[in-house]
Amino acid sequence: MKTQKELKALKKEITDNSAINVGYYETILQNLPNYAITEALRIIGQNNLISGNESDKDRENIFVTECIDALNFQDFKEVSKFFFQSK
């Protein structure tokens, strides 16, 4: 089990470098809480983060990264197991 400090560092790495650069399992998509999904969609829309010219994988990466940024610590702790660097 990762310590709180390690989990916070992992979340920062994901939000700073994007989820795909850390590496994640696609099953994370079924495990994200609704509030994070809603907030990610709001941020993506407000900031025009998706133009339609991206690949599906790039759009998914933007979405997952924004969802992670929106998560509180307890929920991030639950989904951190879907990242490759998580033990």
C-alpha positions as CSV (number, residue, x, y, z in Angstrom):
1,M,0.0,0.0,0.0
2,K,1.3,3.4,-1.0
3,T,1.7,6.1,1.7
4,Q,-0.3,9.3,1.5
5,K,2.9,11.1,0.4
6,E,3.4,8.6,-2.5
7,L,-0.2,8.9,-3.5
8,K,-0.1,12.7,-3.6
9,A,3.1,12.5,-5.7
10,L,1.4,10.1,-8.1
11,K,-1.6,12.3,-8.5
12,K,0.6,15.3,-9.1
13,E,2.6,13.4,-11.7
14,I,-0.6,12.4,-13.5
15,T,-2.0,15.9,-13.5
16,D,1.3,17.5,-14.5
17,N,2.3,14.9,-17.1
18,S,-1.0,13.4,-18.2
19,A,-2.5,10.0,-17.4
20,I,-1.1,8.3,-20.5
21,N,2.4,9.3,-19.7
22,V,2.1,7.6,-16.3
23,G,0.2,4.7,-17.8
24,Y,-3.2,3.4,-16.9
25,Y,-5.5,0.5,-17.4
26,E,-8.7,1.3,-19.4
27,T,-10.8,-0.2,-16.7
28,I,-10.3,3.0,-14.7
29,L,-13.1,4.4,-16.9
30,Q,-15.7,2.2,-15.1
31,N,-14.3,3.2,-11.7
32,L,-14.4,7.0,-11.8
33,P,-17.0,8.6,-9.5
34,N,-19.7,10.7,-11.2
35,Y,-18.6,14.0,-9.6
36,A,-15.2,13.6,-11.2
37,I,-16.6,12.8,-14.6
38,T,-19.0,15.8,-14.4
39,E,-16.2,18.2,-13.4
40,A,-13.8,16.8,-16.1
41,L,-16.5,17.4,-18.7
42,R,-17.0,21.0,-17.4
43,I,-13.3,21.8,-17.5
44,I,-12.8,20.2,-20.9
45,G,-15.7,22.2,-22.3
46,Q,-14.8,25.5,-20.7
47,N,-11.2,25.3,-21.8
48,N,-11.8,23.8,-25.2
49,L,-9.3,21.0,-24.4
50,I,-10.7,18.8,-27.2
51,S,-11.0,20.2,-30.7
52,G,-12.1,17.0,-32.5
53,N,-8.8,16.6,-34.3
54,E,-7.3,14.4,-31.6
55,S,-7.2,10.6,-31.7
56,D,-9.6,8.6,-29.6
57,K,-6.7,7.7,-27.3
58,D,-5.7,11.4,-26.9
59,R,-9.3,12.3,-26.0
60,E,-9.5,9.5,-23.5
61,N,-6.2,10.7,-22.0
62,I,-7.4,14.2,-21.6
63,F,-10.6,12.9,-20.0
64,V,-8.9,10.6,-17.6
65,T,-6.3,13.3,-16.6
66,E,-9.0,15.8,-15.9
67,C,-11.0,13.3,-13.9
68,I,-8.0,12.5,-11.8
69,D,-7.4,16.2,-11.2
70,A,-11.0,16.5,-9.9
71,L,-10.8,13.6,-7.5
72,N,-10.6,14.0,-3.7
73,F,-7.8,12.1,-2.0
74,Q,-9.9,9.2,-0.8
75,D,-11.3,8.6,-4.2
76,F,-7.9,8.9,-5.9
77,K,-6.6,6.4,-3.4
78,E,-9.3,4.0,-4.7
79,V,-8.5,4.4,-8.4
80,S,-4.7,4.7,-8.0
81,K,-4.4,0.9,-8.5
82,F,-5.4,1.5,-12.2
83,F,-2.1,3.3,-12.9
84,F,1.0,1.3,-13.8
85,Q,3.3,2.9,-11.2
86,S,0.8,2.1,-8.5
87,K,1.5,-0.9,-6.3
